[in-house]
Amino acid sequence: MSGGGGPGPGLGDLMAERRRLLGLGYRMLGSVQDAEDVVQETYARWYALSEAEQEAIVAPLAWLTRVASRICLDQLASARVRRERYTGEWLPEPVRGGAATWTSAGGGGYGGDGADGSDPADRVTLDESVSMGMLVVLDSVTPAERVAFVLHDVFGVPFAEIAETVGRSPAACRQLASSARRRLAERRPVGATTSEHRRVVSAFLAACGTGDLDTLVALLDPAVEARSDGGGKVRAALRPVVGPDKVARFLLGLLRKEPGLDVVEEDVNGSPGVAVRIAGTTVAVVGVGVRAGRVSDLWLVVNPDKLHAWTDAGPG
């Protein structure tokens, strides 16, 4: 991370860090709005300090990361309570494009050289960390595990600094990140190359367009799951739809019920996915997971509150 000793950062430095903090908040919370709220609160706390207090902070930008992470930790705890009352499945808010949306040049910024005793090979790429599959699995780990994993494995923050955020020892934080990493390895499908992913999504779109049930079924993994998030705002399947035949019939049924849909390929969270529009208004965004040349997961976000960034038909 940029910024070290000496006087506190100027306004330009703080604003440049905003993009990175948004990326951190989104990976922590899976919500664009919540990430923006976290960043706003973080800056509010910085500017609430006196000039002397600001100058006493040796690494201001690291201070911002620590404060934002603590706010995220609190929000994750309350989010679990809110999601118990959520109607149907809760899915991360999809973003157009990928990691570059909110990540400053230079990546993690803490060096990633293993100086804290960690193995740099444990780190995940910024693009991988914003994928729908990753975010869905991260939602199943504990808040402390998620914070430790995102800070260390994605942004390269040393465990000694993470310990100050979560209020545990560096060794405990290392265990938290390791536990999250194991769960991700167990539950996250092995990713496809971008070219293979795009090929599968293109074939999937073509099969949906023709309405050929057999062709569509053949493109689906034997254990395929389709999860829908309507948030109680629009009709959506309340439980996962599982299996090739059921998923294929579910999808084709949706397409038949809504004539005039424009179904197009568009990058969702850094990977080829699908946007569904009516008269230029996006009504659904579908993240697509691919395994062994077939569609393994479909994450259908139809909650209009999560589609504000997709309302125009132009590219992201």
C-alpha positions as CSV (number, residue, x, y, z in Angstrom):
1,M,0.0,0.0,0.0
2,S,1.3,3.5,-0.7
3,G,1.9,5.9,2.1
4,G,4.3,5.6,4.9
5,G,5.9,7.8,7.5
6,G,5.9,11.6,7.4
7,P,3.0,13.9,7.2
8,G,-0.5,12.7,6.6
9,P,-1.8,12.2,3.0
10,G,-3.3,15.0,1.0
11,L,-6.8,14.9,-0.4
12,G,-5.6,13.6,-3.7
13,D,-3.9,10.6,-2.0
14,L,-7.0,9.8,0.0
15,M,-9.2,10.0,-3.1
16,A,-6.8,7.7,-5.0
17,E,-7.2,5.1,-2.2
18,R,-11.0,5.3,-2.4
19,R,-11.0,2.9,-5.4
20,R,-9.0,0.3,-3.5
21,L,-11.2,0.6,-0.4
22,L,-14.3,0.1,-2.6
23,G,-12.7,-3.1,-4.0
24,L,-11.9,-4.3,-0.5
25,G,-15.4,-3.5,0.8
26,Y,-17.1,-5.3,-2.1
27,R,-15.0,-8.4,-1.6
28,M,-15.9,-8.3,2.1
29,L,-19.6,-7.7,1.8
30,G,-20.7,-8.6,-1.8
31,S,-22.6,-5.4,-2.1
32,V,-21.7,-2.3,-4.0
33,Q,-24.0,0.0,-1.9
34,D,-22.6,-1.5,1.4
35,A,-19.0,-1.0,0.1
36,E,-19.7,2.6,-0.7
37,D,-21.2,3.1,2.7
38,V,-18.1,1.6,4.3
39,V,-15.8,3.9,2.4
40,Q,-17.9,7.0,3.2
41,E,-17.8,6.1,7.0
42,T,-14.1,5.4,6.8
43,Y,-13.3,8.9,5.4
44,A,-15.7,10.5,7.8
45,R,-13.7,9.0,10.7
46,W,-10.5,10.2,9.2
47,Y,-11.7,13.8,8.8
48,A,-13.2,13.7,12.3
49,L,-9.6,13.5,13.6
50,S,-7.8,16.7,14.5
51,E,-4.8,17.7,12.4
52,A,-2.5,16.6,15.2
53,E,-4.1,13.2,15.4
54,Q,-3.8,12.7,11.6
55,E,-0.1,13.7,11.7
56,A,0.5,11.2,14.5
57,I,-0.7,8.3,12.3
58,V,2.5,6.9,10.8
59,A,0.9,5.0,7.9
60,P,-2.4,6.9,7.0
61,L,-3.4,4.7,4.1
62,A,-2.9,1.5,6.2
63,W,-5.0,3.2,8.9
64,L,-7.8,3.6,6.3
65,T,-7.6,0.0,5.4
66,R,-7.8,-1.1,9.0
67,V,-10.7,1.1,9.8
68,A,-12.6,0.0,6.7
69,S,-12.0,-3.6,7.5
70,R,-13.3,-3.2,11.1
71,I,-16.5,-1.6,9.7
72,C,-16.8,-4.5,7.3
73,L,-16.4,-6.9,10.2
74,D,-19.3,-5.3,12.1
75,Q,-21.4,-5.2,8.9
76,L,-20.8,-8.9,8.2
77,A,-22.1,-9.8,11.6
78,S,-25.3,-7.8,11.2
79,A,-25.7,-9.0,7.6
80,R,-26.1,-12.5,8.8
81,V,-29.1,-11.4,10.9
82,R,-30.6,-9.5,7.9
83,R,-30.2,-12.4,5.6
84,E,-32.2,-14.7,7.9
85,R,-35.1,-12.5,7.0
86,Y,-34.2,-12.3,3.3
87,T,-36.8,-13.7,0.9
88,G,-35.2,-16.7,-1.0
89,E,-31.6,-17.0,-1.9
90,W,-29.1,-14.1,-1.3
91,L,-26.5,-13.6,-4.0
92,P,-23.7,-11.0,-4.3
93,E,-24.5,-7.9,-6.3
94,P,-23.1,-8.5,-9.8
95,V,-20.6,-5.9,-11.2
96,R,-20.0,-5.1,-14.8
97,G,-16.5,-6.1,-15.9
98,G,-14.2,-7.3,-13.2
99,A,-11.5,-6.6,-10.6
100,A,-10.2,-3.5,-12.4
101,T,-13.5,-1.8,-11.5
102,W,-12.2,-0.9,-8.1
103,T,-8.5,-1.8,-7.8
104,S,-5.8,0.7,-8.1
105,A,-2.8,-0.2,-10.3
106,G,-0.2,-2.2,-8.5
107,G,-2.5,-4.8,-7.0
108,G,-2.3,-5.8,-3.4
109,G,0.4,-3.2,-2.5
110,Y,1.9,-5.0,0.5
111,G,4.6,-6.6,-1.6
112,G,3.5,-10.2,-1.4
113,D,7.0,-11.4,-0.8
114,G,6.2,-13.7,2.1
115,A,7.9,-11.4,4.6
116,D,5.3,-12.2,7.2
117,G,6.1,-15.9,7.0
118,S,3.3,-16.7,4.5
119,D,3.5,-18.4,1.2
120,P,2.8,-16.1,-1.7
121,A,1.4,-19.1,-3.6
122,D,-1.6,-19.0,-1.2
123,R,-2.6,-15.6,-2.7
124,V,-5.5,-15.5,-5.1
125,T,-5.6,-13.1,-8.1
126,L,-7.7,-9.9,-7.9
127,D,-9.8,-11.1,-10.8
128,E,-10.5,-14.5,-9.1
129,S,-11.3,-12.8,-5.8
130,V,-14.2,-10.9,-7.4
131,S,-15.8,-13.8,-9.2
132,M,-19.4,-14.8,-8.3
133,G,-18.3,-18.3,-7.4
134,M,-15.7,-17.0,-4.9
135,L,-18.1,-14.4,-3.4
136,V,-20.8,-17.0,-2.9
137,V,-18.5,-19.4,-1.1
138,L,-17.1,-16.5,1.0
139,D,-20.6,-15.8,2.2
140,S,-20.5,-19.2,4.0
141,V,-17.4,-18.6,6.1
142,T,-17.4,-16.7,9.4
143,P,-17.0,-12.9,9.3
144,A,-13.5,-13.1,10.9
145,E,-12.4,-15.8,8.4
146,R,-13.6,-13.7,5.5
147,V,-11.9,-10.5,6.7
148,A,-8.6,-12.4,7.4
149,F,-8.7,-14.2,4.0
150,V,-9.6,-11.1,1.9
151,L,-7.0,-8.9,3.6
152,H,-4.2,-11.4,3.4
153,D,-4.8,-13.6,0.4
154,V,-6.2,-10.9,-1.9
155,F,-4.7,-7.6,-0.7
156,G,-1.5,-9.0,0.8
157,V,-1.9,-7.4,4.3
158,P,0.5,-9.0,6.8
159,F,-1.1,-11.0,9.6
160,A,0.4,-8.7,12.2
161,E,-1.8,-5.9,10.8
162,I,-4.8,-8.1,10.4
163,A,-4.5,-9.0,14.1
164,E,-5.1,-5.3,14.9
165,T,-8.3,-5.4,12.8
166,V,-10.0,-8.5,14.1
167,G,-8.6,-8.4,17.7
168,R,-6.8,-11.7,17.6
169,S,-3.2,-12.8,17.5
170,P,-1.3,-13.0,14.2
171,A,-1.2,-16.8,14.6
172,A,-5.0,-16.9,15.1
173,C,-5.5,-14.8,12.0
174,R,-3.3,-17.1,10.0
175,Q,-5.5,-19.9,11.1
176,L,-8.6,-17.9,10.1
177,A,-7.3,-17.3,6.6
178,S,-6.2,-21.0,6.3
179,S,-9.7,-22.2,7.3
180,A,-11.4,-19.9,4.7
181,R,-8.9,-21.1,2.1
182,R,-9.8,-24.8,2.8
183,R,-13.5,-24.1,2.5
184,L,-13.0,-22.4,-0.8
185,A,-10.9,-25.3,-2.1
186,E,-13.7,-27.7,-1.0
187,R,-16.7,-25.8,-2.4
188,R,-15.4,-23.7,-5.3
189,P,-15.4,-25.4,-8.7
190,V,-12.1,-25.5,-10.6
191,G,-12.2,-22.5,-12.9
192,A,-12.0,-22.7,-16.7
193,T,-9.8,-20.7,-18.9
194,T,-11.3,-17.5,-20.1
195,S,-11.5,-18.8,-23.7
196,E,-13.2,-22.1,-22.6
197,H,-15.5,-20.1,-20.3
198,R,-16.5,-17.9,-23.2
199,R,-17.0,-20.8,-25.5
200,V,-19.3,-22.6,-23.0
201,V,-21.3,-19.4,-22.4
202,S,-21.8,-18.8,-26.1
203,A,-23.0,-22.3,-26.7
204,F,-25.3,-22.0,-23.6
205,L,-26.8,-18.8,-25.1
206,A,-27.3,-20.4,-28.4
207,A,-29.1,-23.4,-26.9
208,C,-31.4,-21.0,-24.8
209,G,-32.1,-19.1,-28.0
210,T,-33.2,-22.1,-30.0
211,G,-35.2,-23.6,-27.1
212,D,-33.7,-27.0,-27.8
213,L,-34.0,-28.9,-24.5
214,D,-31.7,-31.8,-25.4
215,T,-28.9,-29.5,-26.5
216,L,-29.2,-27.3,-23.4
217,V,-29.2,-30.4,-21.1
218,A,-26.0,-31.6,-22.8
219,L,-24.3,-28.4,-21.9
220,L,-25.1,-28.6,-18.2
221,D,-22.9,-30.4,-15.6
222,P,-24.5,-33.4,-14.0
223,A,-24.5,-31.5,-10.7
224,V,-25.5,-28.1,-12.1
225,E,-27.3,-25.7,-9.7
226,A,-29.3,-22.6,-10.5
227,R,-29.8,-20.1,-7.7
228,S,-32.0,-17.1,-8.1
229,D,-32.1,-13.8,-6.1
230,G,-35.3,-11.8,-6.3
231,G,-35.1,-10.4,-2.8
232,G,-38.9,-10.5,-2.6
233,K,-39.1,-7.7,-5.1
234,V,-39.8,-9.9,-8.2
235,R,-40.7,-13.5,-8.6
236,A,-37.8,-15.9,-8.3
237,A,-37.1,-19.5,-7.3
238,L,-36.9,-19.6,-3.5
239,R,-34.6,-22.7,-3.5
240,P,-31.8,-23.9,-5.8
241,V,-32.8,-25.8,-8.9
242,V,-30.6,-28.8,-9.2
243,G,-29.8,-31.2,-12.1
244,P,-29.5,-30.7,-15.9
245,D,-33.1,-31.6,-16.8
246,K,-34.7,-29.4,-14.1
247,V,-32.4,-26.5,-14.7
248,A,-32.9,-26.6,-18.5
249,R,-36.7,-26.8,-18.1
250,F,-36.6,-24.0,-15.6
251,L,-34.6,-21.7,-17.9
252,L,-36.6,-22.4,-21.0
253,G,-39.8,-21.9,-19.0
254,L,-38.6,-18.4,-17.9
255,L,-37.8,-17.5,-21.5
256,R,-41.2,-18.6,-22.8
257,K,-43.0,-16.6,-20.1
258,E,-41.2,-13.3,-21.0
259,P,-41.4,-12.6,-24.8
260,G,-39.3,-9.9,-26.2
261,L,-36.2,-10.6,-24.0
262,D,-32.8,-9.6,-25.3
263,V,-30.4,-12.1,-23.9
264,V,-26.7,-11.2,-24.5
265,E,-23.3,-12.2,-23.3
266,E,-21.6,-9.7,-21.0
267,D,-18.8,-10.0,-18.5
268,V,-20.1,-10.5,-15.0
269,N,-17.5,-10.1,-12.1
270,G,-14.6,-10.6,-14.5
271,S,-16.0,-13.7,-16.3
272,P,-18.3,-14.3,-19.3
273,G,-21.9,-14.2,-18.2
274,V,-25.3,-13.2,-19.4
275,A,-27.4,-10.0,-19.2
276,V,-31.2,-10.1,-19.9
277,R,-32.9,-6.9,-21.0
278,I,-36.3,-5.7,-22.0
279,A,-36.4,-2.5,-24.0
280,G,-32.9,-1.7,-22.9
281,T,-33.6,-2.2,-19.2
282,T,-31.6,-5.0,-17.5
283,V,-34.0,-7.3,-15.7
284,A,-31.5,-10.1,-14.9
285,V,-27.8,-10.7,-14.7
286,V,-26.6,-14.3,-14.7
287,G,-23.2,-15.3,-13.5
288,V,-22.1,-18.6,-15.1
289,G,-19.7,-21.1,-13.5
290,V,-18.0,-23.6,-15.8
291,R,-16.4,-26.9,-14.9
292,A,-14.9,-29.5,-17.4
293,G,-16.5,-27.8,-20.4
294,R,-20.0,-27.6,-19.0
295,V,-22.1,-25.1,-17.0
296,S,-21.8,-26.0,-13.4
297,D,-23.5,-23.0,-11.7
298,L,-25.9,-20.3,-12.6
299,W,-26.4,-17.3,-10.3
300,L,-29.5,-15.4,-11.5
301,V,-29.8,-12.0,-9.9
302,V,-33.2,-10.4,-10.7
303,N,-33.5,-8.2,-7.6
304,P,-33.8,-4.7,-9.2
305,D,-32.0,-3.2,-6.2
306,K,-28.9,-5.1,-7.3
307,L,-29.1,-4.1,-11.0
308,H,-28.7,-0.3,-10.8
309,A,-25.3,-0.4,-12.6
310,W,-26.8,-2.5,-15.4
311,T,-29.8,-0.3,-16.3
312,D,-28.4,0.9,-19.6
313,A,-27.8,-1.5,-22.5
314,G,-24.3,-0.2,-23.2
315,P,-21.1,-2.0,-22.3
316,G,-19.8,-1.7,-18.7
